[in-house]
Amino acid sequence: MIRVLESIQLLPLALTSGEGAPRVELIDRLAAEAARVLAVSCQVETAPLSVDYAFETLRCQVWSTPVLARLQERARRRGQIMLGLTMLDLYVPILTFVFGEAQLNGPAAVVSAHRLREEYYGMEASDDALVARLLKETLHELGHTQGLKHCTDWRCVMSSAHTVERIDIRQAGFCGPCARIFAARVA
């Protein structure tokens, strides 16, 4: 059987000015955690990919769907998922914001750390909390790239989350049924 998810290419996303670029330490921690949990190679690109073309000045947000299209163009081989990470706020036109977006059964996903940061909610910054939330959101979006849809088990990483509190409730893993589907796609 051909492995669908063989590797993750993690790319920082930012405006040309540099705004929105995640810290290298944050990207490295996320890459290490994703590689550990998923048992796949996770490579990090150092040069940020510009998302100026998708930045909406009036909203001060990045439209995630065109970013997915650009990431998909960068997919080099079957089984490689292009995962964009940014500190900028993401949106889709029908929602105020999104934590991330992915192509169902596709080679690309994007995750924003903007609303996952403790300081966004007026609290003291915590890299540990941020990495935990980023890992869960990354697993969620990668699940979509492997064909998983939203799960009704609120503890499953594939459950729908529109607040950071819902992300915190999720486990950093898939429920039994979702895990079986995911494992069939990477085995």
C-alpha positions as CSV (number, residue, x, y, z in Angstrom):
1,M,0.0,0.0,0.0
2,I,1.3,3.5,-0.9
3,R,1.8,5.7,2.2
4,V,-0.3,8.8,1.8
5,L,1.4,10.8,4.6
6,E,5.2,10.2,4.5
7,S,6.6,13.6,5.4
8,I,5.6,17.1,6.5
9,Q,7.3,20.2,5.1
10,L,6.8,23.0,7.6
11,L,7.0,26.5,6.1
12,P,6.9,29.8,8.0
13,L,4.4,32.3,6.5
14,A,4.7,36.0,6.8
15,L,4.2,39.3,5.1
16,T,7.1,40.7,3.1
17,S,7.8,43.0,6.0
18,G,8.5,40.0,8.2
19,E,5.3,40.5,10.2
20,G,3.8,37.2,11.2
21,A,6.9,35.1,10.9
22,P,6.9,32.5,13.7
23,R,10.1,32.3,15.8
24,V,12.5,29.5,14.7
25,E,12.3,27.9,18.2
26,L,8.5,27.7,18.0
27,I,8.7,26.1,14.5
28,D,11.4,23.6,15.7
29,R,9.4,22.6,18.7
30,L,6.2,22.1,16.7
31,A,8.2,20.1,14.1
32,A,9.7,17.8,16.8
33,E,6.3,17.2,18.4
34,A,4.5,16.5,15.2
35,A,7.3,14.1,14.1
36,R,7.2,12.3,17.5
37,V,3.4,12.0,17.6
38,L,3.0,11.0,13.9
39,A,6.2,9.0,13.5
40,V,6.9,10.8,10.1
41,S,9.7,13.0,9.0
42,C,9.1,16.7,9.6
43,Q,11.4,19.1,7.8
44,V,11.5,22.9,8.4
45,E,12.1,25.5,5.8
46,T,13.8,28.6,7.2
47,A,12.8,31.3,4.7
48,P,9.3,32.6,5.2
49,L,6.8,32.3,2.3
50,S,5.2,35.7,1.6
51,V,1.4,35.8,2.0
52,D,1.0,39.5,1.0
53,Y,-1.3,38.4,-1.9
54,A,-3.8,37.0,0.6
55,F,-3.6,39.8,3.2
56,E,-6.9,41.7,3.6
57,T,-5.9,45.2,4.8
58,L,-9.4,46.1,6.1
59,R,-9.7,43.0,8.2
60,C,-5.9,42.8,9.1
61,Q,-6.2,39.1,8.3
62,V,-4.9,36.6,5.8
63,W,-7.4,34.7,3.7
64,S,-6.3,31.1,4.2
65,T,-7.7,29.5,1.0
66,P,-5.4,31.2,-1.5
67,V,-2.5,30.3,0.8
68,L,-3.5,26.6,0.6
69,A,-3.4,26.9,-3.2
70,R,0.1,28.3,-3.1
71,L,1.2,25.6,-0.7
72,Q,-0.3,22.9,-2.9
73,E,1.9,24.2,-5.8
74,R,5.0,23.6,-3.6
75,A,4.2,19.9,-2.9
76,R,7.1,18.1,-4.4
77,R,6.2,14.5,-4.1
78,R,3.3,12.1,-3.3
79,G,3.0,11.7,0.5
80,Q,4.4,15.1,1.4
81,I,2.2,17.5,3.2
82,M,3.0,21.2,3.0
83,L,2.1,22.8,6.4
84,G,2.2,26.6,6.6
85,L,2.6,28.2,10.1
86,T,2.0,31.9,10.8
87,M,1.5,34.3,13.6
88,L,-0.9,36.3,11.5
89,D,-4.7,35.9,11.9
90,L,-6.5,33.8,9.4
91,Y,-10.0,33.9,8.0
92,V,-12.3,32.6,5.3
93,P,-15.0,34.9,4.0
94,I,-17.9,33.2,5.8
95,L,-16.2,33.2,9.2
96,T,-14.7,35.9,11.4
97,F,-11.5,33.8,11.8
98,V,-10.1,30.3,11.6
99,F,-7.4,28.6,13.6
100,G,-6.4,26.7,10.4
101,E,-7.6,25.3,7.1
102,A,-6.7,22.2,5.1
103,Q,-7.5,20.6,1.8
104,L,-9.6,17.4,2.4
105,N,-7.5,14.6,1.0
106,G,-5.0,17.3,-0.3
107,P,-1.4,18.0,0.1
108,A,-1.6,21.3,2.0
109,A,-2.7,22.8,5.4
110,V,-2.2,26.1,7.2
111,V,-2.3,26.9,10.9
112,S,-2.3,30.2,12.7
113,A,-0.8,30.7,16.1
114,H,-2.4,34.2,16.4
115,R,-5.4,33.2,18.5
116,L,-3.7,30.3,20.2
117,R,-1.4,32.6,22.2
118,E,-2.2,33.2,25.8
119,E,-1.4,36.9,25.4
120,Y,-4.2,37.2,22.8
121,Y,-6.6,36.7,25.8
122,G,-4.8,39.1,28.1
123,M,-2.8,36.4,29.9
124,E,0.9,35.9,30.4
125,A,2.7,34.3,27.4
126,S,3.3,30.6,27.6
127,D,5.3,28.8,25.0
128,D,4.3,25.4,26.5
129,A,0.5,26.3,26.1
130,L,1.1,27.6,22.6
131,V,3.0,24.5,21.4
132,A,0.3,22.2,22.9
133,R,-2.4,24.2,21.1
134,L,-0.4,24.3,17.8
135,L,0.2,20.6,18.0
136,K,-3.5,19.9,18.4
137,E,-4.5,22.2,15.6
138,T,-1.7,20.8,13.4
139,L,-3.0,17.2,14.0
140,H,-6.5,18.4,13.3
141,E,-5.6,20.0,9.9
142,L,-3.3,17.0,9.0
143,G,-6.3,14.7,9.7
144,H,-8.2,16.6,7.1
145,T,-5.4,16.1,4.6
146,Q,-5.8,12.4,5.2
147,G,-9.6,12.4,4.6
148,L,-10.8,12.8,8.2
149,K,-13.9,15.0,8.7
150,H,-15.0,16.5,12.0
151,C,-15.6,14.0,14.8
152,T,-18.5,14.1,17.3
153,D,-16.2,13.0,20.2
154,W,-15.3,16.3,21.8
155,R,-12.0,14.8,23.2
156,C,-10.8,13.8,19.7
157,V,-8.4,16.1,17.9
158,M,-10.8,16.0,14.9
159,S,-13.6,17.6,16.9
160,S,-14.7,21.0,15.6
161,A,-13.3,23.9,17.7
162,H,-14.3,27.6,17.4
163,T,-12.8,28.7,20.7
164,V,-9.4,28.1,22.2
165,E,-11.1,26.5,25.2
166,R,-12.4,23.7,22.9
167,I,-8.9,23.2,21.6
168,D,-7.6,22.9,25.2
169,I,-10.2,20.2,25.9
170,R,-9.1,18.1,23.0
171,Q,-6.5,15.4,23.5
172,A,-3.4,15.6,21.3
173,G,-4.5,12.5,19.4
174,F,-7.3,10.8,17.5
175,C,-10.2,8.9,19.0
176,G,-10.3,5.1,18.2
177,P,-12.3,5.3,15.0
178,C,-10.4,8.4,13.7
179,A,-7.1,6.8,14.7
180,R,-7.9,3.7,12.6
181,I,-8.7,5.7,9.5
182,F,-5.6,7.9,10.0
183,A,-3.4,4.9,10.6
184,A,-4.7,3.2,7.4
185,R,-3.5,6.3,5.4
186,V,0.0,6.3,6.8
187,A,0.7,2.6,7.1
